[in-house]
């Protein structure tokens, strides 16, 4: 599975890049798109054409996007069961409507909702991290995080670093398909935001967000990177 987050007021075009095999050994059989509100309620489920190459996400969600501050969009790609699953790569063009700021380009975050309490794997075994630029910026920061699991609640630990030594830990608990946006202070006691880490029992959908302070338009949207698992 892969997942991203959609907010009202953005053009959001997703390029669906699939592996194409001339002899159909790895043929995409289906592509299911599911949409959830922050409380984990499914709002929409769409069977997409597996041959589709570009998806207008805002166009599909125009009638429900304004009623929620944020939607989690999950892509469930299935290949022929006789072959090992191959995850398509999704690349995205994101731009605030009527915004003079440049568009953003990002890769959709791969995530896997597991059931750690049923497979005796309750320890934190995923470590995602993101390092910020050092120069000051007139931006606000946050982390968007979503739990793709069907059954298990995710207890994650968000660790925020300012400068070299200042460290703050925030506990994040999400039920199945729930998602949240956790604010990150840009400064703390004169030190700039330097790094953020997320420690989880299984892979979550996690993005680092930067917004222009005055307009709130996104100027940074990038997933964290797996450092150790």
C-alpha positions, 0 to 999 in steps of 0.5 A: 500500500501507498498513502498520501494526504489531500487538503482543500485548495490544492491541485493534486495530480498523481502519476501512476507509474507501473512496471510493464512486462511484455509477457505479462509476468508482472501485470497490474490486476487492480488499483483501489483508492480509499479515502478516510477522514481523520477519525478513520471513517471511510468516505469513498472507495474507487476502483481505478482503471489499472491502465490509468497513468495520471490521476486528478485527485482533487477532481475525484474528491472535490465534493468532500474535500471542503468538509474535512481539514485533511483526507488520507488517500490510500492506494492498494495495488494488486498484481497477478497472484502468481507473481511477487507483488510489485509496488507501483511508484506514484509521483505527484504534482501539488500546487495551491490553487491561486497561489503564486508560490511554485508547485511541489513534486513528491513521491507517495509514501509506501506504508504497510499496516501490520498487526504487531500484537498478533505476530509477537512484534510489539517492539518499535522496529521502524525508525523514520527520520528527516533533517531540515535545512539549517538556514532560517525560513518564514515557515511553520512545520508539522508532521502528518501521520496516518495508520493504514492498519485494518485492526491494530492501534499504532503507538508511535513516538515522535522525537523533535530536535532543536539545535544539537542538544534540545530534544522533545518527545511526543506520543502519537496514538492512532487507531486503524485508518486514523490520521493526524497532523502534529505541529513542530515548533520552528524554534525552541530557546533560540535554536532552530528545528534541526531534525525529527524522528518517528519510531513506530511498531510498523510502517506508517504514512508519514510526511513532513510539512512546511507552510508559508506562515502568512497564507498557510500554503504548503512549501514543503511536503516530503516523506520521512526516510527509513534509517533503521528497521 
